[in-house]
Amino acid sequence: MTDSHVAAGIERGLPPVERVREAYRRIAAADRPEVWITLRPERDVLADAAAVQRRLAAGEQLPLAGLLTAVKDNIDVAGVRTTAACPEYAYLPHTDATAVARLRAAGAVIVGKTNLDQFATGLVGTRSPYGAVRCSWDPDRISGGSSSGSAVAVGLGLADLALGTDTAGSGRVPAAFQGIVGVKATPGVVPSTGVVPACADYDCVSVLAADLRTARRAMAVLSGFDPADPRSRVWPADLPLAAPDRPRVVVPRAADLAALTAGYRRAFARAVAGLRARGADTVEADVSVLLDAATLLYDGALVAERYTAVGGFLDGRPAGADPVVAGIVRAAAEPRAHDFAADLDRVARARRYARHLLDGSAALLLPTTTEHPTLAEVGADPVGVNRRLGTYTNFANLLDMPAVAVPAGCADGGPFGVTVLSPSMHDHVALDVAALITGGAPGPLLTADVCTVLVVGAHLRGEPLNPQLRVLGARFRGEVTTSDAYRLVALASVPAKPGLVRCGPGRGAPIAGELWDLPAAGLGRFLAGLPSPMSLGKVELSDGRWVVGFGCAADAGADGADITEHGGWRRYLLASAGS
């Protein structure tokens, strides 16, 4: 086996209609009927792709234009039955789930509904009357679940991205087994409107994709408040937009890795070493409290949420009910109220421990799962194997953490994956640390509630005041130049810094600078801390855009030394150092 286990994706340069035709050729050639519960007729998908082409021709900006998408069959797609992998439960929705509607609005094309562990109860991908979903690269191994069909559709190159759900690891475990990416936001960031609940307080819609950048593009579309979802959340005004340049990452002690196979332990050690080589600092810590909290979702009273979701239906003993799923859900009626309250207290204590554990750190790095079992092994011990697979995933939603699962090499003859977890609402940080592991470039922000600021002096990267931006959670956006309407002067200040003075079009020169995105609350704090004579105002860039940027009062500029000829603060400092 090689490090790459994902089938080559559909050619991105093809027009949406041609990409659909190619996808259906691939689906026929793959001959994996267990992946799909409902594959939409090709003519209907072609019509949707043609509509996307017309929107593009009309000038619409579609961030997911033509990306072919599979949807887990516990998420509503208008006009397509939702079964949750139980035929007797099926209903026909007339509206899209919020997540599906947002993907369509961004130009994604829905191919079909995918198989899953029934009622999203399981991490194995075998608990479905529609058939066990086999691993994309080894049909003797499990796909992982419960987002089994979604993960394998991406792993086989039949879809560009897929929607799954993730309550206990259902979007991360199958991603690890296929060697793809699985992203689960902080609970409530992506609305669950139109999703069949499993444990409503902890359910998340997840994204599966072959690469992190595609997954992040989709998450940027999916994220945002939905008034129809009672658990939907608004991004905080002070959320960090980026990981530090050299992030500090917590890794577990050897004792906390005992559940791994020997091959997985070696692969995790290599992943940690690789992360350090790419610029992160790592520190070992005791994560046993988190692993203990992971047992609460199935072995504690919190499992009662599964009975609340579909227990009444399964009490009727429908013929299509999976016996393992039905046993788990019906047993969830047994916990007593005071046991449920006690488990909520344990969750609160574990959340506090997690906050303490990550204080001063960007993220926690864990193996995604423990091993990659065969179908036969799961058949022999369906509950025991499933429990082990969730060792490192079950606690994430209980503790309100975002999680990003990414490939990290090979182990035991197949892909090996790790997961990056960060504190609540630190989704951008988790994604950035994950990008360090995969070597990919950062993708788009998940929130539009940011302010872009131009800096031209001591706040540039590597300069003494840049940490003032970093501590506010700012994110570097790129290098730019101003229009020729500005002069740059060196001010008599400590530390040394320049002032940007507007003098009128053609009367100055383009000045080099950088754009940074700041959280909305961060801009206010930034402005409040600006020393005189500095100010923030509108600055014209060379491409005609106007952005918020540093300036200084005209009288202060008149007193400073004109350094416009250097074209920027860094060039001036280099010239000064060489003179």
C-alpha positions in Angstrom: 0.0 0.0 0.0 1.1 3.6 -0.6 0.4 6.7 1.6 -2.4 7.6 -0.8 -5.6 5.4 -0.5 -8.0 7.9 -2.1 -9.1 7.3 -5.7 -8.3 10.1 -8.1 -11.1 12.7 -8.0 -13.2 13.8 -10.8 -11.4 16.3 -13.0 -12.0 19.7 -11.5 -11.6 21.5 -14.9 -14.6 19.9 -16.4 -17.9 21.8 -16.7 -20.5 20.7 -14.1 -22.5 18.7 -16.6 -19.5 16.8 -17.8 -18.4 16.1 -14.2 -21.8 14.6 -13.5 -21.5 12.3 -16.5 -18.0 11.2 -15.4 -19.3 10.6 -11.8 -22.0 8.3 -13.0 -19.5 6.4 -15.1 -17.4 6.0 -12.0 -20.3 4.9 -9.9 -21.3 2.2 -12.4 -17.6 1.0 -12.7 -17.2 0.9 -8.9 -20.1 -1.5 -8.5 -20.6 -0.6 -4.8 -24.4 -0.5 -4.5 -24.2 -0.7 -0.7 -22.8 2.9 -0.7 -26.1 4.4 -1.7 -29.6 4.2 -0.3 -30.9 6.5 -3.0 -28.9 7.4 -6.1 -30.7 10.2 -7.9 -31.5 9.6 -11.6 -28.6 10.9 -13.7 -31.0 13.1 -15.7 -32.1 15.0 -12.6 -28.5 15.5 -11.5 -27.6 16.7 -15.0 -30.4 19.2 -14.8 -29.1 20.6 -11.5 -25.6 20.8 -13.0 -26.9 22.7 -16.0 -28.6 25.1 -13.7 -25.2 25.7 -12.0 -23.6 26.4 -15.3 -26.2 29.0 -16.1 -25.7 30.7 -12.8 -21.9 30.8 -13.4 -22.6 32.2 -16.9 -24.7 34.9 -15.3 -21.8 36.0 -13.2 -22.7 34.4 -9.8 -19.9 33.7 -7.4 -20.3 30.1 -6.4 -17.6 28.8 -4.0 -18.7 25.2 -4.5 -19.6 25.4 -8.2 -20.2 22.0 -9.6 -18.8 20.0 -6.7 -20.6 16.7 -6.6 -21.9 15.9 -3.1 -23.2 12.8 -1.4 -25.6 13.3 1.6 -25.9 10.9 4.5 -29.5 9.5 4.5 -30.4 11.0 7.9 -30.2 14.5 6.4 -33.1 15.8 4.3 -32.9 16.4 0.6 -36.1 17.7 -0.8 -38.0 15.2 -2.9 -35.7 12.3 -1.9 -36.8 9.8 0.9 -35.0 10.1 4.2 -34.7 6.6 5.7 -32.0 6.9 8.4 -31.3 3.3 7.1 -34.6 2.0 8.3 -37.2 1.4 5.6 -40.2 1.6 7.9 -39.1 5.0 9.2 -38.8 6.6 5.8 -40.5 9.9 4.9 -40.4 12.3 2.0 -39.2 15.8 2.9 -40.4 18.7 0.9 -37.6 21.0 1.9 -33.8 20.6 2.1 -32.0 20.5 5.5 -30.4 23.8 6.1 -26.9 22.3 5.4 -28.1 20.9 2.1 -29.8 24.2 1.1 -26.6 26.1 1.9 -24.5 23.7 -0.2 -26.9 24.1 -3.2 -26.9 27.8 -2.9 -23.1 27.7 -3.2 -23.3 25.7 -6.4 -22.9 22.1 -5.1 -24.7 19.4 -6.9 -26.4 16.6 -4.9 -25.8 13.1 -6.3 -27.6 10.9 -3.8 -28.3 9.7 -0.3 -25.7 7.4 1.3 -25.9 4.4 3.6 -25.2 4.6 7.3 -25.3 2.7 10.6 -29.0 2.8 11.3 -30.2 5.9 13.1 -26.5 7.0 13.1 -25.9 4.5 15.9 -22.4 3.0 15.4 -18.9 3.5 14.3 -18.6 0.4 12.1 -20.7 0.9 9.0 -22.3 -2.6 9.2 -25.6 -1.9 11.0 -27.9 -1.3 8.0 -30.5 -3.4 6.3 -29.2 -1.9 3.1 -25.9 -3.8 3.6 -22.6 -3.4 5.3 -20.6 -0.7 3.6 -17.1 -2.1 2.8 -13.9 -0.1 3.0 -13.0 1.8 -0.2 -9.6 0.1 -0.6 -10.1 -3.3 1.1 -13.6 -5.0 0.8 -12.7 -7.3 3.8 -12.4 -4.3 6.2 -15.2 -2.1 7.6 -15.8 1.3 6.2 -16.3 2.8 9.7 -19.5 4.6 10.5 -21.9 5.8 11.0 -21.2 8.1 8.0 -20.1 5.0 6.1 -21.5 5.5 2.6 -20.5 9.2 2.6 -16.9 8.4 3.5 -16.6 5.6 0.9 -18.2 7.7 -1.8 -15.4 10.2 -1.3 -12.8 7.5 -0.8 -13.7 5.9 -4.2 -13.7 9.3 -6.0 -17.4 9.1 -6.7 -18.1 12.5 -5.0 -16.0 15.6 -4.3 -17.4 16.0 -0.8 -20.1 14.4 1.4 -22.2 15.4 4.3 -22.2 13.1 7.3 -23.2 13.5 10.9 -20.9 13.1 13.9 -22.2 12.5 17.5 -19.5 10.2 18.8 -17.0 10.2 15.9 -19.3 9.1 13.0 -17.7 11.6 10.6 -14.1 11.1 11.8 -13.6 7.3 12.2 -14.8 6.5 8.6 -12.6 9.4 7.3 -9.6 7.8 9.0 -10.3 4.4 7.4 -10.6 5.8 3.9 -7.5 8.1 4.2 -9.7 11.3 3.8 -10.5 14.4 5.8 -13.5 14.6 8.2 -14.3 18.0 9.8 -16.7 18.5 12.7 -17.3 22.0 13.9 -18.1 23.1 17.4 -21.6 21.8 18.2 -24.2 24.4 17.0 -21.9 26.1 14.4 -23.4 24.1 11.5 -27.2 23.9 11.9 -28.9 20.5 12.4 -32.3 21.6 11.0 -33.6 18.8 8.8 -31.4 16.1 10.4 -32.8 13.0 12.1 -31.6 13.3 15.7 -29.4 10.7 17.4 -28.5 12.6 20.5 -29.8 16.1 19.7 -27.6 18.0 22.2 -24.5 16.5 20.7 -25.3 15.9 17.0 -23.1 17.7 14.4 -23.3 17.8 10.6 -19.9 16.9 9.4 -18.0 17.3 6.1 -15.9 14.6 4.4 -13.6 15.4 1.5 -10.4 14.1 -0.1 -8.4 17.2 1.0 -8.6 19.7 3.8 -9.0 22.8 1.6 -12.2 21.4 0.0 -13.5 20.4 3.4 -12.8 23.9 4.7 -14.5 25.6 1.7 -17.6 23.5 2.4 -17.5 24.3 6.2 -17.3 28.0 5.3 -20.6 27.7 3.4 -22.3 25.5 6.1 -21.4 27.6 9.2 -23.7 30.2 10.5 -26.7 30.8 12.7 -30.1 29.3 11.8 -33.1 30.5 13.7 -34.9 27.3 13.0 -32.4 25.3 15.0 -32.8 25.7 18.7 -29.2 24.7 19.3 -27.7 26.9 16.6 -25.0 29.3 17.8 -23.6 32.7 16.8 -19.8 33.0 16.4 -18.4 35.0 19.4 -17.1 38.5 18.5 -13.7 37.6 19.9 -13.1 34.2 18.3 -9.5 33.6 17.1 -9.2 33.5 13.4 -5.9 31.7 13.2 -3.4 29.4 15.0 -0.2 31.0 16.2 2.8 30.8 13.9 4.4 28.2 16.2 1.4 26.5 17.9 1.7 24.6 21.1 0.0 21.2 20.8 -0.8 18.8 23.6 -0.2 15.1 22.9 -1.2 12.2 25.2 1.1 10.3 27.4 2.1 6.8 26.4 -0.3 5.4 29.0 -3.2 7.0 27.2 -2.3 5.3 24.0 -2.6 1.8 25.3 -5.8 1.2 23.3 -3.8 1.4 20.0 -2.4 -1.4 18.0 1.4 -1.5 18.0 1.4 -0.2 14.4 -0.9 2.6 15.2 1.3 3.6 18.2 4.3 3.8 15.9 2.3 5.8 13.3 1.1 8.3 15.9 4.7 8.8 17.1 5.7 9.6 13.5 2.8 12.0 13.2 3.8 13.9 16.3 7.4 14.1 15.1 6.2 15.4 11.7 4.1 18.1 13.4 7.1 19.3 15.3 9.2 19.3 12.1 6.6 21.6 10.6 6.9 24.2 13.3 4.7 23.1 16.2 5.8 22.7 19.8 4.4 19.6 21.5 3.9 18.8 25.2 2.8 15.5 26.7 -0.1 15.6 29.2 -2.6 13.3 31.0 -5.7 13.1 28.8 -7.3 10.2 30.8 -10.1 12.5 32.1 -11.2 13.1 28.5 -11.0 9.4 27.7 -13.1 8.6 30.7 -15.7 11.2 29.6 -15.9 9.5 26.3 -17.6 6.5 27.9 -20.5 8.6 29.1 -22.1 8.8 25.6 -22.9 5.1 25.4 -22.1 3.6 28.8 -23.7 6.3 30.9 -27.1 7.9 31.3 -26.6 10.3 28.5 -27.5 7.5 26.1 -31.1 8.3 27.1 -31.0 11.0 24.3 -31.0 8.2 21.8 -34.2 6.8 23.2 -35.7 10.3 23.1 -34.8 10.5 19.4 -36.2 7.2 18.0 -37.0 4.9 21.0 -40.7 5.2 20.6 -40.5 4.1 17.0 -38.2 1.2 17.7 -40.4 0.0 20.6 -42.8 -1.0 17.8 -40.2 -3.5 16.7 -40.2 -2.7 12.9 -38.9 -5.6 10.7 -36.1 -3.4 9.3 -34.6 -2.5 12.6 -31.0 -3.5 13.1 -30.9 -5.7 16.2 -27.8 -4.2 17.7 -29.1 -0.6 17.1 -32.5 -1.5 18.5 -30.9 -3.1 21.6 -28.8 0.0 22.3 -31.7 2.5 21.8 -34.3 0.5 23.8 -31.8 0.0 26.7 -31.5 3.8 26.7 -34.9 4.1 28.3 -33.5 2.6 31.5 -31.3 5.3 33.1 -32.9 7.2 35.9 -33.2 11.0 36.1 -30.7 11.4 38.9 -28.2 9.3 36.9 -28.6 11.6 34.0 -28.0 14.6 36.3 -24.9 13.0 37.7 -23.5 12.4 34.2 -24.2 16.1 33.3 -22.1 17.0 36.3 -19.3 14.7 35.1 -19.4 16.4 31.7 -19.2 19.8 33.3 -16.1 18.7 35.3 -14.5 17.2 32.2 -15.1 20.4 30.2 -13.3 22.4 32.9 -10.4 19.9 32.8 -10.2 20.3 29.0 -10.1 24.1 29.3 -7.3 23.8 31.8 -5.5 21.2 29.7 -5.5 23.5 26.7 -4.8 26.7 28.5 -2.0 28.3 26.5 -2.1 25.6 23.8 -3.7 25.7 20.4 -4.9 22.1 20.1 -4.9 18.6 21.3 -3.6 15.9 18.9 -5.0 12.3 19.2 -5.1 9.2 17.0 -8.5 9.2 15.4 -9.2 5.6 16.3 -7.5 2.5 17.6 -7.4 -0.1 14.8 -9.0 -1.0 11.5 -11.1 -4.2 12.0 -12.4 -6.6 9.4 -16.0 -7.3 8.7 -15.6 -10.7 10.3 -14.1 -9.2 13.5 -17.0 -6.8 13.9 -19.5 -9.6 13.2 -17.9 -11.6 16.1 -18.0 -8.8 18.6 -20.2 -5.9 17.2 -20.5 -3.9 20.5 -16.9 -4.4 21.8 -15.2 -3.4 18.6 -17.5 -0.4 18.2 -16.7 0.7 21.7 -12.9 0.6 21.2 -13.2 2.6 17.9 -14.7 5.5 19.8 -12.0 5.7 22.5 -10.5 9.0 21.1 -13.7 10.4 19.5 -16.6 10.0 21.8 -15.8 12.9 24.2 -15.5 15.8 21.6 -19.1 16.8 21.3 -19.7 16.3 25.1 -16.9 18.7 25.8 -18.0 21.2 23.1 -14.9 20.9 21.0 -14.3 21.2 17.2 -12.4 18.3 15.7 -10.6 17.9 12.3 -9.5 14.4 11.3 -6.8 14.2 8.7 -4.6 11.4 7.1 -1.2 11.0 8.7 0.6 8.2 6.9 0.0 4.4 7.1 -0.2 1.7 9.7 -1.2 -2.0 9.7 -1.5 -2.1 5.9 -3.8 0.9 5.5 -4.3 4.6 6.1 -3.7 6.0 9.6 -5.4 9.2 10.7 -5.1 11.7 13.5 -7.5 14.3 14.9 -6.9 17.9 15.9 -9.2 19.2 18.7 -9.3 22.7 20.0 -11.3 24.6 22.6 -14.9 25.5 22.0 -15.4 27.9 19.0 -11.7 27.7 18.2 -12.5 26.0 14.9 -10.1 28.1 12.8 -7.3 27.2 15.1 -8.0 23.5 14.8 -8.2 23.8 11.0 -4.8 25.6 10.9 -3.1 23.0 13.0 -4.5 20.3 10.8 -3.2 22.2 7.7 0.3 21.9 9.3 -0.1 18.1 9.3 -1.3 17.8 5.8 1.0 20.5 4.4 -1.9 22.4 2.8 -2.5 26.1 2.6 -5.0 27.7 4.9 -8.5 28.0 3.5 -11.3 30.5 3.8 -12.7 31.8 7.1 -15.8 30.2 8.5 -17.3 33.5 9.5 -18.0 36.7 7.6 -18.0 38.8 10.8 -14.5 40.1 10.5 -12.7 43.3 9.8 -9.7 43.5 7.4 -6.9 45.9 8.5 -3.9 47.1 6.5 -0.6 47.4 8.4 2.5 49.0 7.0 5.0 49.2 9.8 5.7 47.7 13.2 2.7 45.4 13.0 4.0 43.6 10.0 5.0 39.9 10.4 8.3 39.6 12.2 8.1 43.2 13.5 7.9 44.0 17.2 4.2 44.9 17.4 2.9 42.0 15.4 2.1 40.0 18.6 -0.5 42.7 19.3 -2.4 41.3 16.3 -1.7 37.7 17.1 -3.1 37.9 20.6 -6.3 39.2 19.2 -6.7 36.2 17.0 -5.8 38.0 13.8 -5.2 36.0 10.6 -2.7 37.0 7.9 -4.4 37.5 4.6 -1.7 38.6 2.2 0.7 41.2 1.0 -0.6 44.3 -0.8 0.4 47.8 -1.8 -1.4 51.1 -1.5 -2.3 53.4 -4.4 0.2 56.1 -5.3 -1.7 58.6 -3.1 0.4 58.1 0.0 3.7 59.1 1.6 5.5 57.1 4.3 7.3 58.9 7.1 9.5 57.5 9.9 8.2 58.7 13.3 10.2 59.4 16.4 8.7 56.6 18.5 9.7 53.6 20.5 9.5 51.1 19.0 10.3 52.6 15.7 7.4 52.8 13.4 6.2 54.7 10.3 3.2 56.8 9.6 1.2 56.6 6.4 0.0 60.0 5.2 -2.5 60.5 2.3 -1.3 63.3 0.0 -3.5 62.8 -3.1 -3.5 60.6 -6.2 -0.1 60.7 -8.1 1.6 62.7 -5.3 3.0 59.8 -3.4 4.0 56.2 -4.2 2.7 52.7 -3.7 3.6 51.6 -0.2 4.0 47.9 0.7 1.8 46.5 3.5 -0.1 43.4 4.7 -3.8 42.7 5.2 -4.9 41.0 8.4 -8.4 39.8 9.3 -9.4 40.6 12.9 -12.4 39.4 14.9 -15.0 42.2 15.3 -14.3 42.6 19.0 -10.6 42.5 18.4 -10.7 45.6 16.2 -12.3 47.7 18.9 -9.6 46.6 21.4 -7.0 47.3 18.8 -8.2 50.8 18.2 -8.5 51.5 21.9 -4.8 50.7 22.3 -3.4 52.8 19.5 -1.0 55.4 20.7 -1.0 59.0 19.4 -0.5 60.0 16.6 -1.6 56.7 15.0 -5.2 56.3 13.8 -7.3 53.9 11.8 -9.1 55.1 8.7 -9.8 54.2 5.1 -6.8 53.5 2.9 -6.9 53.0 -0.9 -5.1 49.9 -2.3 -3.4 49.7 -5.7 -6.2 47.5 -7.0 -8.8 50.1 -6.2 -10.2 48.6 -3.0 -10.6 50.7 0.2 -9.7 49.0 3.5 -9.3 50.0 7.1 -5.6 50.8 7.7 -3.1 52.6 9.8 -2.5 56.3 9.2 -1.2 59.2 11.2 -2.1 62.8 11.6 -0.8 65.2 9.0 1.1 67.3 11.5 2.9 64.3 12.9 3.7 63.2 9.3 5.2 66.6 8.7 7.6 66.2 11.5 8.8 62.7 10.4 11.5 61.8 8.0 10.1 61.1 4.5 11.0 57.5 3.5 8.5 57.1 0.7 11.3 56.4 -1.8 11.9 53.0 -0.1 8.4 51.8 -1.0 7.8 50.2 2.4 8.9 50.0 6.0 10.9 46.7 5.7 12.9 48.1 2.7 13.7 51.2 4.7 14.9 49.2 7.7 17.1 47.1 5.4 18.6 50.2 3.8 19.1 51.8 7.3 20.9 48.7 8.6 23.2 48.6 5.6 24.2 52.3 5.8 
